[in-house]
Amino acid sequence: MNGPEIRVEFAPELHLFVPRARPTGTARATADGVSTLGHVVESLGVPLTEVGTLLVDGREVPHGHVPAGGESVRVQPVTHPQEVPGAPLRFLLDVHLGTLARRLRLLGVDTAYESADLGDPALAALSAAEKRVLLSRDRGLLRRREPWAGAFVYSTRPDDQLSEVLARFRPALRPWTRCTACNGLLGPATKDEVADQLKGGTERSYDVFAKCGTCGRAYWKGAHHEQLEAIVERALAESGGES
């Protein structure tokens, strides 16, 4: 490195983003007198969506602080639950998080998702346009400036991913109110209204139905209902029964 340096220590939750800081959690960076601390932290590998409080020599500073040589920086993770001010809490998920998207919709959480890969620029623009929190495991996508808000999904397992999002954002849960296919709102429907989607066994065995007001898909308590019920019950328990 050329020029004065700063010492940057990362909280354990952030070590996965900074391989060069392992195993101590500490890295060094050049203080050029121009770059902000937010830029320095991001250049070391941590998306700002995952950065909470920044401490310089023990005092809290904003992301726009320009560090000077010899300063010691502590980077804290975001606090949970995380507040997202300025708009109703809604999500946008990238193409790799389809199972998580369906489970959030199962819980009644407003969740936009397209199975086709829209590309990073389009996703970032959609997040900004609709004021949705962009959820992704793509660090490059989360480092873009356009998204309204974002969060890295740490786990690769859908069960753990759902627990992460619920713990971090505490969205209001309204199970069984959204279409898992398109995110539209569900309403009650008669058997006659959904008859064209029913096979003989289903038509004979079930009498209670719901229908999506957007795409028209029909829902009933079919063979997979117990599995879905278990997901809902677990989510409600983790959220303290909030709905």
N, C-alpha and C positions, 0 to 999 in steps of 0.2 A: 504494500500500500504506500501511496505517496501522500504526504501531508499529515496534519494532526488527526488523531484517531479518537473514536468514542467506543466505549464498551457497552454492548447491548446484551442484556440478560433476558431470556424468555421464560415465561411461566411454563411448567411442565406440560400443560395442555397444548402448547404451541410448538413443542419440540419436533413433531412430525413434519412441520413445514420447513425446518431449518436444519438439514442434515449436517451442515458444516459446524453447527453449534453443539452437536452431540460430543461426548456424553454430559458435558457440564451445563448445557443450555445457554452458553455464552458465545457471542461472536464479536468481531471487531469490524468497524466500518470507518471510512474516511469522512471527516467533517470538512466539507468544501466551502462552508460559509454561505451556501446558496440553497442546497436541498433541504426540504423540510424533514422533520423526524418521521412523519407518515410515509414519505417517499423512501427514506432510508430503510424503515422496517419492511416495507413492501418489497424493496429491492433485495432484501435478505431472504424473501420467500413467503412471508406471511400476508395473506389477503387482509386488507383493512376491515373487511366484514367480521374478522375474528379477533380484532384488537379492541380491548376495553381501555382501561386507564393506562396512560403513559406517565411514568415517573422519571424525572431527571434529578439525580442527586437527592432523591427522597421527596421532591415536590412534584405535584401534578402539573402537567403541561398539555396544551392542545396538540393535535396532529400537525398543526402549522408551525410549531416551534422549530427554529433553525438551530441545530446543535452546534456547540463549540468543542474544540479539541479538549480532551481530558474529562468530558462529562461521562457519567455512568447512568445508563438508561435501563429501566425495568419495564418490560412489556407484559401487561396483564391480559387475560382473556376477557371476552364479553361476559357480563354478569347474567345469571339466569334467575328469574325469567327476564328476557330482554324486551324492553319496551320499543315499539315501533310507532312513533307519533306521526300524526298528520293524515291518516287515512284508515279506513276499516282494515283489519288484518286479513290479507288475502295472499295466496301463494302462487308462484309460477315455477314449475319443475322442468328440468331439462329432460332430454329424450331417454336418459339412462335410469330415470327414477319412476318408471311406470307403475310398479307395484306400490311404492309409497304414495303416489298420486291417487291410486284407487282406494287405498286405505284411508287417506285423509278425507276423500269424498264420502266414503262409507260413514265416517264420523260427522259428516255435515259441514266440513271445513271447505270454504270456497277455494278451489284448487284448479288452476289452469295447467293443461298439459297436452302436448301434441305428440303422437307416436312417431311422426315424421321429424327428422332432424332439421329444425329451422335455421340452424347456424347461430354462432355466437352474436353477431351484430343484431339479428332479428330478435333473439331472446332478450338481449339487453334493452333494446328499444321498446319491446312489449312490456317489460318490467316497469320502465319509466312511464310509458303511456297509460298503463292501467294501475299504477302504484301498487304493484305486487312484490312481495319479498321473493327474490330469486333463490331457489334452493338448487345446489349443484355440488358435485365432487370435482368439478373442473376448476382448478385454481386460476387458470388464465381467464376464464369467463368471469370469475368473481373479482378479478383485478381490473376489469373494464370500468370506465368512469360512468357509463350511461345508466346502469341499473338504479332503480329508485332505492332499493335496499337488497341485501343478499345475505346468505349464510352457507357455509360449507357443511356438507353432510359427511360426518366422520366415518360412520359404519358402512359396511357393504351388505349387511343383513337387513332385510325389510323390517323385521320385528324391532331391531335396535334403532333403525332409522326413524321409525315412527315414535319410539320413546324419546329419542333426541329432540325431534321437532316439538313434541308436546311439552317437554321439560323446558326447552329454550324459549318458546313463544307463548305457551299457555293459551292456545286458541280456544274460543268457546266451542263446545262439542254439542252437536244436534244430530245424533245418529239416525240413520235411515231417512234422511230428508233430501239427499242429493243423489243424482244419477252417477254411478261409478264409471259410466262410459263417457259422458259428456259434461258432467258438472252441473247439469240443469236441476231445477227443483222438482221434487216428486209430489204428487197429489194422489188422493184415493181414486180408484177406478173400479168400475163394475166388471164382471166377467165378460159381459157383452162387448165392453169397450176395448178389451184386450184379446178377444177371442181369436183374432187372426194370428196371434203370437203363441197360442197354446196348442200343445199336442194332446192327444186323447187322454192319456193318463193324468196329465196336469189339469186338464179341464174337469176331470171327474174328481180329483183329489183335493183341489184348493178352491176356496171361495173368497179369500181376501187378497186384493191386488193393489198395486200402486203403479202409476205411470208417469214417465218423465214429461214435463211440460215443454221441453225443448226438442228432444229427439224422438219422443213417443215410445221409448223402450218400456216394456212391462216388467214388474217385479212381483215376486211372491216368495213365501218361505219354502224354498225348494231343498234339494239334497245337500247343498252346501251351507244352509242357514246356521247350523250349529257351529261350524268353523268361523263364520263371520260373526256370530254372536260372541264367541270367545274373544275375538279381536276387539270388539266393542267393549265388552266387560273389562278386559285388561286395561284398555285405554282410559275408561272412566275411573278405574281404581287408581291408576297412576296420576290422574288429574284431580284426585280427591273427590271424584263424583261430580265435578263441575260440568254443567251443560248449559 
